[in-house]
Amino acid sequence: MGKLHSTRATLFWVFAPLAGWAAASRIPALHEFHFVLRASCEFISGSALFALYANAGAVIAGAQKHLDKTAALFLAVSLLLPVLPSDAARSLVSLLLLLAAPVLIAGLTGESSLTARWLSTRPLLWLASISYGLFLSHDIAERFLHIVLPSSRFASSPFMVRYLVAAAYLIVVLVSAIALHRLVELPCSKALNSFSFTRRPIISKGGVCVARPVPAETMTKRAF
């Protein structure tokens, strides 16, 4: 990806893998490989998008400038998707949303728009801090809930009952993510940082040991 100095070539590798995945996902014979294909296409697309961002070209600047419009349109179309009249229309709009995702992500690399400032609020920053825990634990938590508290059992229940069941699902998923973040992710990150720090070479001056270089994160904490 470091050799992609041409904007056209980079744009091709941003969007072509996603279009390829959209086509491959409709081939029944490739069903067993859908996850691998999707992950591979997303990885290639994301790498090309990063190469485009590293070049700091007009495409990224334009995406940052028009982020608010892109985000509003993306949200509106996503909400309208379920009520479209035909499968063909839903498939076409789904493809357009898929191809628009890199534009939305590119726009989010800027910090001046209203959308970016909203995403920088404390509640959303907290949600971002546990996002990896959410990614890893939500499927397991939902599978557990489908066994002990199956949502289908409450499909015809009053609204308040369905609301409480939905709230229970949300709380369990959040608690699982918070536990994974605090009990696994943070301790492992701290241990890895400590291990990396102890293996750094000691700075010597004239044969005299001075100190190990201080990690950047420690310097940041001291600065604040």
SVG drawing of the C-alpha trace seen along z (x, -y; Angstrom):
<svg xmlns="http://www.w3.org/2000/svg" viewBox="-50 -23 83 47">
<polyline fill="none" stroke="black" stroke-width="0.4" points="0.0,0.0 3.0,-2.3 3.6,-2.2 0.1,-3.7 1.1,-7.2 -1.6,-7.6 -4.9,-8.8 -6.8,-6.9 -5.0,-3.7 -5.7,-4.1 -9.4,-5.0 -9.7,-1.8 -8.4,0.3 -10.7,-1.5 -13.9,-0.7 -13.2,2.3 -12.8,4.9 -16.1,3.8 -17.9,4.1 -16.2,7.5 -17.5,8.6 -21.0,7.4 -20.9,9.6 -19.3,12.6 -21.9,12.5 -24.6,13.4 -22.9,16.5 -24.3,19.5 -21.2,21.7 -19.0,19.3 -21.2,19.3 -18.6,21.2 -16.0,18.6 -18.1,15.5 -16.5,14.5 -13.0,14.9 -13.9,13.0 -15.6,10.2 -12.7,9.8 -10.1,9.8 -12.0,7.3 -12.5,5.0 -8.8,5.2 -7.7,4.3 -10.2,1.5 -9.2,0.2 -5.5,0.3 -6.0,-1.6 -8.1,-4.2 -5.3,-4.7 -2.8,-5.1 -5.2,-7.7 -5.3,-9.5 -1.5,-9.4 -1.2,-11.2 -3.5,-13.9 -5.0,-14.6 -8.1,-16.5 -10.3,-13.4 -9.8,-13.2 -10.1,-17.0 -13.4,-16.9 -14.7,-14.1 -13.8,-16.0 -15.4,-19.2 -18.7,-17.5 -18.9,-15.0 -22.1,-16.5 -24.0,-16.1 -22.6,-12.6 -23.5,-11.5 -27.0,-12.9 -27.6,-11.3 -26.1,-8.0 -28.4,-7.9 -31.5,-8.9 -30.9,-6.2 -30.2,-3.6 -33.5,-4.3 -35.4,-4.2 -33.8,-0.9 -36.3,1.4 -39.4,-0.2 -38.2,-0.1 -40.8,1.6 -38.6,4.3 -35.6,6.6 -33.8,5.1 -34.2,1.6 -32.9,2.7 -30.0,4.5 -29.0,1.4 -29.3,-0.9 -27.3,1.5 -24.5,1.5 -24.5,-2.3 -24.3,-2.4 -21.5,0.1 -19.5,-2.0 -20.3,-5.2 -18.8,-3.7 -15.2,-4.7 -16.3,-8.2 -17.9,-8.4 -14.8,-7.0 -12.5,-9.4 -14.7,-12.3 -14.3,-11.2 -10.6,-11.8 -11.2,-15.5 -12.3,-17.2 -13.9,-20.4 -17.3,-19.3 -20.4,-19.1 -20.5,-15.3 -16.9,-15.0 -17.5,-17.3 -20.6,-15.3 -18.6,-12.0 -16.0,-13.7 -18.5,-14.1 -17.7,-12.3 -20.4,-9.5 -19.3,-8.6 -15.7,-8.7 -16.4,-6.3 -18.3,-4.0 -15.3,-4.1 -13.0,-3.0 -15.0,0.2 -15.7,0.6 -13.3,3.5 -14.8,5.2 -18.2,4.8 -16.9,6.2 -15.5,9.3 -18.3,10.0 -21.6,8.9 -22.2,12.1 -21.5,14.4 -23.7,12.3 -26.5,12.3 -26.3,16.1 -26.5,16.5 -29.5,14.2 -31.3,16.0 -31.1,19.1 -32.1,17.7 -34.3,14.8 -35.4,15.6 -36.9,12.4 -39.3,14.4 -41.2,15.4 -42.1,11.7 -43.0,10.8 -46.7,10.4 -46.2,8.9 -47.1,5.3 -44.8,2.6 -43.4,2.1 -42.4,5.8 -40.7,5.7 -38.9,2.5 -37.6,4.1 -36.4,7.2 -34.6,4.9 -33.1,3.0 -31.9,6.2 -30.2,7.2 -28.5,3.8 -27.3,3.9 -25.9,7.4 -24.0,6.6 -22.6,3.4 -21.6,5.1 -19.9,7.8 -17.9,5.3 -17.0,3.3 -15.8,6.4 -13.7,7.5 -12.2,4.0 -11.3,3.6 -10.4,7.2 -8.6,8.3 -7.9,5.5 -6.4,2.9 -4.3,5.3 -2.9,7.0 -2.1,3.6 -0.4,2.5 1.6,5.7 2.7,5.5 3.7,1.9 5.8,2.8 7.4,5.7 8.2,3.6 9.7,0.8 11.9,3.3 13.3,4.6 14.3,1.1 18.1,0.6 19.5,-1.6 20.8,-4.9 24.5,-5.2 26.7,-8.3 30.4,-7.9 30.0,-4.3 27.8,-5.5 24.2,-4.2 21.8,-7.1 18.2,-5.9 15.8,-4.0 13.8,-6.1 10.4,-7.0 7.4,-5.6 5.4,-8.2 2.2,-7.5 4.1,-8.1 5.3,-11.4 1.8,-12.3 0.4,-11.4 3.1,-13.5 2.4,-16.5 -1.3,-16.5"/>
</svg>
